Amino acid sequence: MFKIRKHVDYAIQLLVGLSAVSEGTVVSLQRFSKESTISFLFLQKIARDLRTAGMIHSVKGAGGGYVLSKPLEHISLLDVIHALEGSYAIAPCNVKGACCGKEKTCRIKNPMKRVNDRLMQEMQDIPISAFQDHL
């Protein structure tokens, strides 16, 4: 069953939290961790992945922390999933080079590819800004 994993959920919460402050205001992960009750160490890994993907950037020094690199309207749910999990597919045969070995006789590969493609498109079409009113 497809499900959004905890670190993706927390990444969305962090992105929405960064968007809730005035533009240019730096948010400390320690403060966000305390306010959200999300583990600081877990947040550090999530922030690293989001920074590597170009969604946030860090400000060093006293009073340092994180700020958004781009508006939430320009970050999709699929972008966040890819940043934290890499390539994603609901069935292994939808990931290049990961087929089960029955590719030539498989009867479900093509329908699963259609399901996968539609799901990926839906997640690409949902901006993280859509989560702002729901947290």
Contacts in CASP RR format, 6 or more apart in sequence:
PFRMAT RR
TARGET T0000
AUTHOR 0000-0000-0000
METHOD contacts of the structure
MODEL  1
MFKIRKHVDYAIQLLVGLSAVSEGTVVSLQRFSKESTISFLFLQKIARDL
RTAGMIHSVKGAGGGYVLSKPLEHISLLDVIHALEGSYAIAPCNVKGACC
GKEKTCRIKNPMKRVNDRLMQEMQDIPISAFQDHL
2 90 0 8 1.000
2 119 0 8 1.000
4 81 0 8 1.000
5 84 0 8 1.000
5 85 0 8 1.000
7 42 0 8 1.000
7 45 0 8 1.000
7 46 0 8 1.000
7 84 0 8 1.000
8 80 0 8 1.000
8 81 0 8 1.000
8 84 0 8 1.000
8 85 0 8 1.000
10 36 0 8 1.000
10 38 0 8 1.000
10 42 0 8 1.000
10 43 0 8 1.000
10 46 0 8 1.000
11 46 0 8 1.000
11 49 0 8 1.000
11 50 0 8 1.000
11 80 0 8 1.000
11 83 0 8 1.000
11 84 0 8 1.000
12 77 0 8 1.000
12 80 0 8 1.000
12 128 0 8 1.000
12 131 0 8 1.000
12 135 0 8 1.000
13 36 0 8 1.000
13 38 0 8 1.000
13 135 0 8 1.000
14 32 0 8 1.000
14 36 0 8 1.000
14 38 0 8 1.000
14 43 0 8 1.000
14 46 0 8 1.000
14 47 0 8 1.000
14 50 0 8 1.000
14 56 0 8 1.000
14 66 0 8 1.000
15 50 0 8 1.000
15 55 0 8 1.000
15 56 0 8 1.000
15 68 0 8 1.000
15 72 0 8 1.000
15 75 0 8 1.000
15 80 0 8 1.000
15 128 0 8 1.000
16 72 0 8 1.000
16 128 0 8 1.000
16 131 0 8 1.000
16 132 0 8 1.000
16 135 0 8 1.000
17 27 0 8 1.000
17 32 0 8 1.000
17 135 0 8 1.000
18 27 0 8 1.000
18 56 0 8 1.000
18 66 0 8 1.000
18 67 0 8 1.000
18 68 0 8 1.000
19 68 0 8 1.000
19 71 0 8 1.000
19 72 0 8 1.000
19 129 0 8 1.000
19 132 0 8 1.000
20 132 0 8 1.000
21 27 0 8 1.000
24 67 0 8 1.000
25 67 0 8 1.000
26 59 0 8 1.000
26 63 0 8 1.000
26 64 0 8 1.000
26 65 0 8 1.000
26 66 0 8 1.000
26 67 0 8 1.000
27 65 0 8 1.000
27 66 0 8 1.000
27 67 0 8 1.000
28 63 0 8 1.000
28 64 0 8 1.000
28 65 0 8 1.000
29 40 0 8 1.000
29 43 0 8 1.000
29 44 0 8 1.000
29 47 0 8 1.000
29 65 0 8 1.000
29 66 0 8 1.000
30 40 0 8 1.000
32 38 0 8 1.000
32 43 0 8 1.000
33 39 0 8 1.000
33 40 0 8 1.000
33 43 0 8 1.000
46 84 0 8 1.000
47 56 0 8 1.000
47 58 0 8 1.000
47 66 0 8 1.000
49 83 0 8 1.000
49 84 0 8 1.000
50 56 0 8 1.000
50 80 0 8 1.000
50 83 0 8 1.000
50 84 0 8 1.000
51 57 0 8 1.000
51 58 0 8 1.000
51 66 0 8 1.000
52 83 0 8 1.000
53 79 0 8 1.000
53 82 0 8 1.000
53 83 0 8 1.000
54 69 0 8 1.000
54 70 0 8 1.000
55 68 0 8 1.000
55 69 0 8 1.000
55 70 0 8 1.000
55 75 0 8 1.000
55 79 0 8 1.000
55 80 0 8 1.000
55 83 0 8 1.000
56 66 0 8 1.000
56 67 0 8 1.000
56 68 0 8 1.000
56 69 0 8 1.000
57 66 0 8 1.000
57 67 0 8 1.000
57 69 0 8 1.000
58 64 0 8 1.000
58 65 0 8 1.000
58 66 0 8 1.000
59 65 0 8 1.000
59 66 0 8 1.000
59 67 0 8 1.000
71 129 0 8 1.000
72 127 0 8 1.000
72 128 0 8 1.000
72 129 0 8 1.000
72 132 0 8 1.000
73 127 0 8 1.000
73 129 0 8 1.000
74 127 0 8 1.000
75 127 0 8 1.000
75 128 0 8 1.000
76 123 0 8 1.000
76 124 0 8 1.000
76 125 0 8 1.000
76 126 0 8 1.000
76 127 0 8 1.000
76 128 0 8 1.000
77 123 0 8 1.000
77 124 0 8 1.000
77 126 0 8 1.000
77 127 0 8 1.000
77 128 0 8 1.000
78 88 0 8 1.000
78 120 0 8 1.000
78 123 0 8 1.000
78 124 0 8 1.000
78 126 0 8 1.000
79 124 0 8 1.000
79 128 0 8 1.000
80 128 0 8 1.000
81 88 0 8 1.000
81 123 0 8 1.000
82 88 0 8 1.000
87 95 0 8 1.000
87 96 0 8 1.000
88 120 0 8 1.000
89 95 0 8 1.000
89 98 0 8 1.000
89 116 0 8 1.000
90 112 0 8 1.000
90 115 0 8 1.000
90 116 0 8 1.000
90 119 0 8 1.000
91 108 0 8 1.000
91 109 0 8 1.000
91 112 0 8 1.000
91 113 0 8 1.000
91 115 0 8 1.000
91 116 0 8 1.000
92 98 0 8 1.000
92 99 0 8 1.000
92 100 0 8 1.000
93 99 0 8 1.000
93 100 0 8 1.000
93 103 0 8 1.000
93 106 0 8 1.000
93 109 0 8 1.000
93 112 0 8 1.000
93 113 0 8 1.000
94 112 0 8 1.000
94 113 0 8 1.000
94 116 0 8 1.000
99 106 0 8 1.000
99 109 0 8 1.000
100 106 0 8 1.000
103 109 0 8 1.000
END
